[in-house]
Amino acid sequence: MKQLQATQIEWSSSHPIHQQLPYRFPNGVEFKGVNARCGQCGADYAADYMRGTLSTLNQKQCLMVAKGFCGLCNTITCFNFLIDGSAEPKIMDLGESQQRHSLPQQDSALQEH
């Protein structure tokens, strides 16, 4: 399976990040979200078009792995963030964010979700 197909399947089968928020750390700190933009054109994502998972790593850290679909430029941008909830939530980009996948023009099935 090609990387692009795998990315499309992951996006289609995952839940919007906003449905998983706020994320509460055991110490009571809340992560309420991030303003993500398309890595290709810079447009803000509609809430339902930023999808992925928030996974607990330990008492003070969680991992957000997400993909945003931009209907304006037909691109999926990948995001990988480590969220530190020691005090105020701090977001660290794990360096693989902003990987972009341009979708073929005929592949507008993602826009219907």
N, C-alpha and C positions, 0 to 999 in steps of 0.2 A: 504494500500500500504506500502510496506517495505521501510525503510530509504534509502537503496541502490537504489531501483527503483526510488524513488523521486529524489535522487541526479542525477541519469542518465538522467531523463527527464528534470530537470533544466538545466543541462549542454548542452544537445542537443538543447534545445529551446532558449538558450541565445546567445548573440552576443560576438564575440571576444573583449576583453578589448582594444586591440590596435586600433580597429575601433572607439573607443570612446575618443581617445586621440589626441592632448593634451586636458586636462580638464582645462578650464580657470575660475578662480575665479573672482568675480566682481572687485577686486582690481588689476587685471591684472596678478597676479601670475599664472603660468602654472604648472600643474602636468603632467609630460611626461611619467610616467610609473614606474614600479617596476620590478626588475629581480626576478622572482619567480622560485622556484625549487620544484621538486617532494618531498613530505614529506616522501616518502618511500625509494627511491634510490638516491635522490639528483640531478637527471638529470635536465637540463634546459628545460623549456617548449618551444615548437614551438609556435610562436605568435598566430596562430589560435586555439591552444589547451588550452589557458587561457581565460575563458569566464565568463561573469557576468555583473554586472551593476555598474555604478558610479552614486550616487544619492546625490543631494544637500541637506545638512542639514540646513545650514545657510550661511551667507555671507562669512564665513571664513573656513567652514568645509564641506567635502563631505565624503560619505561612499562608500567604494569599497567592494562589496561582490562578490567573484569570486570562480570558481572551475577550477582546472587545471587537464587535463587528460594526463597521462604518458603512452605512448605506449610501453615503455621499460619494465615496471613492471606491466602494466595493473591496475593502481591505479588512483583514483580521490582524490585530496587533496583540502580541502576547505580553503579559505582565507577570513578574515574579517578585513578590515583596515579602520581606521579613518584617513583621510588626512587633515592636518591643513595647510591652505594656507595663514596664517597671513603674512609671509615673504617668505622665502624659504620653499617649501612644506616639511612637516614633516609627516612621516607615523607612526602611532601607531597601534600595533597589539591589537585587542580587546580581545585576550585571547582564542578565539575559533578557531583560525587558526590552520593549520596543522592537522585538523581532516582528517583521511584517510579512504577511502573505497576501499578495494580490489575487483576487478571485477572478476566474474567467467571466467575461460579460454575460454569457448565457447561464451562469450559475447564480440565479437570483433567488434560489429556494431559501436561503438564510433570511432574506428580507421578509418572508412570510411568517416567521416565528414570532 
